[in-house]
């Protein structure tokens, strides 16, 4: 492989074997180093990897129509997999089954002398898989709230204006207008952003803990490991891609032929293991059309209730720590007694208070937040908002939220990745080779 690399690319062999990319480089050096790692065909004549920093950045975050998704809170869809030491590592059930067989296959290959037993890939163990997104999201929301609260407290004018939940939200919107704060507040905005971890999907399995920003160990420790090529080929046979940006991580392709066989072992919609009678053909297992409904929820369907809950928490926490508003009124000609200080209590809000603001209030707020999260400005902003309200008045809040979601998502992906959402659907064949064979079976996500 080294000779092939040197004959095709104008980089010294030692540099290709130890790519220098890392975050501490200057802008120019960093650009050139990242370019090197991206263009050198480390997967030459191997099944194509998944490029999670580029073409497939939304893999596991969106479904086949590009709606944001999160894994259902249902323990029956998860299974424990063989982890390092006493690690409790969970993945989606069919992915766990495939990993178990992949691990056994590689171990048998080593035992049979087909690969070296001193390779990293001889007895692979999971370091991590599914992650709970709630913890990281809570940290992100707390950071946003702390920034907002500091802005309020540093300005007596703003401080005295924020007297309740509604005025707190108004100041939040004003803060967004300054562009001094970033990061999504809605669940959908978070899931499809750079702030969320792709491993929340349950489709990823990491075999090691490494710093993704440093390119050198990617090549030295993993790509040029003597067992790597066997690992990549074998992983594809079991329905996994290898992550090009993290070659110690594999990603399930649920719609590959091998992975569909594991998926079919579970009965939709209960996802309980198939019985022998079911496997004999009496009832089908989970198929392509049932996959997303069986394992995931669309985030836009949860956005409104989640947004109300999160903003209520933010305000009540602020009101608890800052309960008193002290307003100074200066003397006037009619009342020359001098300044008077009035103390007012900043009351806690309830969910009833939040709900009483009305659906149209929340629809407008949701539209404003989603467009700002996407850094999007419509020339006909008011017209589109009126359309959302019209849909609400005609067929209800659920359809209005869907309209807003469908309106924003194409601009979101194209703006941040330069991707087009109109690529034709088509199957990904297992066994395809070549560095330029990307995951393009369906639009951005590669499903």
N, C-alpha and C positions, 0 to 999 in steps of 0.2 A: 504493500500500500504506500509506503514512503516514497518509493521510486516513481510510482504513478503520480503522486501529488507533486513532486518536484518537477516532473516533465510537463505538467499542465499549467502550473501557476507560478507567477514571478515573485515568489517569496522564498527566502532561505529555508531549507528543510528544518533546521533547528527552531526557527520561529514558528513554523506551522505545527511542529510537535509541542511547542510551549507558547501558545498564543498569549500576547501580553495584555490583552484587554482587561481593564478594571476601572473603577469609578474615580480613582485618584489621579488619572492622567489629565493632561491639558485637553482642551476642547478638540484641537486638531489631532493630537496623538490618540485621544480616545476614539474619535471618528474612524481613523485609519485602522486602529486595532480591532474595533468592533466589526469593521468591514471585512477584515481578514478572516475573522472567525466565521462570518456569515457566508463568505464566498468559497472558502476552501471546502471541497467536497469530502468531508470526513466520512460520509455515508456512501462513498463511491461503490457502485455495484451491490448495494444493500437495499432492503426495503426502505422506502422514504420515511424519514422521521416526522414528528410533529413539531412545528415551529411555533412555540407558545408565545414568543415575543413579537411575532410578525403576523403571518397569514392566519394563524389559529389562536389568536389572543383571547377569543371568546369561547373557545372549546370548553364545554361543561358549564358555561354560564348562560347560554341561550339554547332554545329548542330549534326545531326545524324551520319555524317561521320567525326566528330571531327575537322571540319574547324572552325576557329574563326569567330564569328558573332557579328554584332552590329545592334541595332534597326534602322529601316529606319527613315529618317527625314521626317515624314509625320504625320501631326497633326490629320489626320482622323483616325489613328490607336490608338489614345489615348483617354482616358476618365477621367474626374475628379471623385475622390471618396471622401467619407465623411472623412474629416480630422479634426484634433484637432484644436480648436479655428478657426482662419482664414487661416489655412494652405491650400495652393493650391497644392493638391497632385494628381498626374497623374499616371495612370497605363495603360497597354495595354487594349483595349476596352473590350474584353471578360473576362479578369481577373477582371476588374472593375465591370462588371455585376455580376460575381460570388461572389465577396466580398460584394456587396450590399445585395444579398440574404442571404449570411452567417450571416451578421450583423443582418438582420431582424430576422432570425431564432433564434439566440442567445437571442435577446431582447425578443422575444415572449416566449422563454423557461423561462426566468426570470420572465416575467409578469404572466406566468401560474404556477409559483412556482416550476418548474422543476430544476432550478438552483437558487442559492442565488443571490439576487440583489446587494450585496456588493462585488461580485467577480469582478476582473479586466475584465473578459470576458463577462460581462453582456451587456454592450453597447460599443462594440469595435470601436475605431476610428483610422484611419491611421495617423501615425506620419510622414512616408515617404514612397515613392515607387520608381518610376523611377528616376534615377539621371542622370544628363548630364555628360558624361565621359570627354568631351572636357576640362572642367575647371581643373580637377585633372590631366589630361594628360599634359596640358600646364604647370602646376607647375612642373611636373616631367621633362619635356623637358627643362624647364628653369634652373632647378637645374643641369641637365647634362651639359647644355651649359655654365653655370657659372663655373663649375669645369674645363671644357675644357679651357675656356678663361683664367682662372687663371694660368693654366699650361703653356699656350702660353706666357702670359705676364711676368711670372717669369723667363723665359729663353730667354736671348737676341738672342741666336742662333735660337731657335724655332720661336721667334717673327719675326725675319727678314726673315725666310723661308716661313712663311705664308703670301703670297703676293696676294692671290685671293681665290676664292671659292674652286677650286680643291685642292690646298695645305692645305686649312682649313680642308677639309674632310680627306685628308691623315693624318693630325695630330690627327684627331678624331679617326681614326683606330689605330694609334700608341698608343693612350691613352688607348684604349680598350685592347691592347696587354699587357699593364702593369698590368691589373686586379685591378687597383686602382679605377676603376669606374665601376658601374654596372647599370643595368636597361635598358629596351628595347627602341630602337628608332623607330622601325617599328610599324605600327598600330596593326598588328597581334601579334607581340611580347608583346605589351602592354596589349591587350585584354586578352590573355591567361596567363598573369603573376599575381603575388600576388599584383601588384600595382593597378590593376583595381578593381572597385567595382561591385560585382555581381548584384547589383540593377540597373545597366544600362540596363539590359534585359527587364525591365518592368514586370517581372513575380513575383517579390518579393514585399511584403507589410509588413512594420514594424509598429507595434502598439505602440512602445515606443522607447525612445532613451536611450540606455544603453551601457556600456563599455563591448565589447565582450571578453576582456581579463580577466575579473573578473567573476569567476564561482559562487560565493556565491548568488548573487541576481537571477541567473538563476533558482536555486532551491527554495530559500526562497520566492521570489516574484511571480514566475510564475508557476513552476512545482508543488509546493505544495499549490498553490491557489486552493480553493475548486471547482472552475469551470473549472480547467485545463483539466481534463479527458473528460468532456463533450465537451470542445472546440476542442480537438484533434480529437475526433470521428466525430463531426459535420463538422469540416474543411475538413476532408477526404471525407465526403458525397458530398461536393461541389467542389471536385477536388483539394484541397490544401494539401500540406505537411506542417508540423510544423518543423521549423529549430531546430535541436537538440542543436546546438551551440548557438542559440539565440531563446529561446522558446517564445519570444514576436514577432517572425516574421513567416509569412506563405509564401509558395512558390507554385505557380500554376504548376500542371502537365498537360501540354496542351493535352497530349494523353490519359488522364484518361477519362472514360466514362462520368462522370459529366461535366468535362471541355469541352469535345468535343461537348456537347449539346450547351454550350454557344458560342463556336467557330463557330458552324454551323449557328448561327444567322447572320453571316456576309458573304457577297457575294465576292468570289474571282474572279478577282484580285483587284476590287475596294475597298473592305472591307467596302462598304456601308451596312447599315442594310438590312436584307432580307425583301422582300415584302411578304404579305400573300400568293401570288401565288407561290413565290419561296419556302416558307416554306411548301406549300402543296405538293411539290415534283417536280415542273416544272424545277427547277434548284437547284443544290446542293450548300451548303455553303462551307466554308473553310474545307477541309479535311486534313488527316494526311500528304499526299504528298504535299499539297500546303502551309502548315503552315509556314515553314521556308522561302520559297520564298516570301510569302505574307508579312511577318513582318520584316525580317532581310536581311542584306547584308553580304556576305562572305568577311571577311577583307582582305584576300590575293588578292582579285580582286581590292582592293583600295590601296594596299601597295605602289606600285611604284609611283603613282601620289602624294600620301600623303608624302612619303619620300622626294621626290624632294621639295615639298612645305616647309616641316619642316626644312630641312637642309638649304634651301635658306634663310629662316627667321633667323635661327641661325647665319649664316655667315654675313648677311647684318646688323644684330644688332651689331655684333662684329665689323665689318668694320666701322660702324657709330660712335661707341665709341672710336675706335682706328684707325683713318684714316691715320696717317702718320707712315712711316717706315724710321727710321734714320740709315743709314748704314755707318760705319766708315771704311775708307780704309787707311791703314798705308803706309808711304812712302817706296819707294824701291830704289835700286841703280840707276835704269833708271829714276826715278822720286823722287828725294830726298827732295821734298818740305815739307814733313811732312804729317800727317794724313789729310784726306779729308772726310768731312761728306756729304753724299748725301741723300736728302730727296725724298721719293717716296710716292705717294698717293695710299692707299689701296682702290681700286675701288669697288663700289657696284656691285653686280651681278644681272642679270635679269633671268627670266624663259627661255628666248631664249638661254642665255649662258648655262644654266643647260641642256636644251634639246640637245644642240649642242655637248655635251660630248658623245652622242650616246647611243644606247640601250645596247650594249655589256658592256660599262662602268658601266651602272646602274645595269645590270644583275649581274655582278661580285660583285659590292658593296652590292647588296641585298643579295646575297648568303653568303658573309662574315658576314654581320650583323645578318642575321637569325641564322647562326651557332653559332655565339658568344653569341647571346641572349639566346640560348638554352644550352650554356656551352657545346657545342658539338664539338668533333674533329673526323673527318673521316680519316682513314688510307689512303683511296683513294680519298682524297679531290680534287685533280686536275682532276682526272678522272670524278668525279661527276660534277664538274664545266664545263668541256669540254662537257659532256652530255647535260647540260642545254643550252650551247651555240649552240650545234648541233640542239637541239629542236627549239631554237629561229630561226636558219637559215632555218629550214625546215617548221615550222608551225607558227612561230611568237612569240612575246614576252609574250602574255597571257598564252599560253601553257607552255612556259619555266618557268614562275613564278609559275604556278600550280605544275609543276614538283618539284621545290624547296620546295614549301609548303608541298607537299605530302611526300617528302624525310625527312623532319625535324620533322613533327608533332608526329610520333610514338615515337621517341627518347625523345622529349620534355616531354611528359606525363609520360613515364616510368622512366625517370631520376629524375623527381621532385616529383612524387607521388608513384612510384612503381606499376603503374597500367598497365594492359595489354589491348590492344585495340582489342582483338579478342573474347570477350565474345559473345555468340550467342544472337541474338535478341529474344525478347519474351515480351508478354504483362505484364503489372503490373495490378493486379486485385485490384479494389477498395474494401476496406473492409478487406484486409489482416492485420493480427495482428502479434505481436511479435517483440521483440527488435532486432532480427537478420534479419528481412525482410528489406533488403536495396533496394534502387532504382537501378535496374539492367536491365531495359527493353531494353536498347541499349548502350552497351559499357560504356565509362567513365561517360558521362553526365547523364545517367539514363533516357534518353528519350525513 
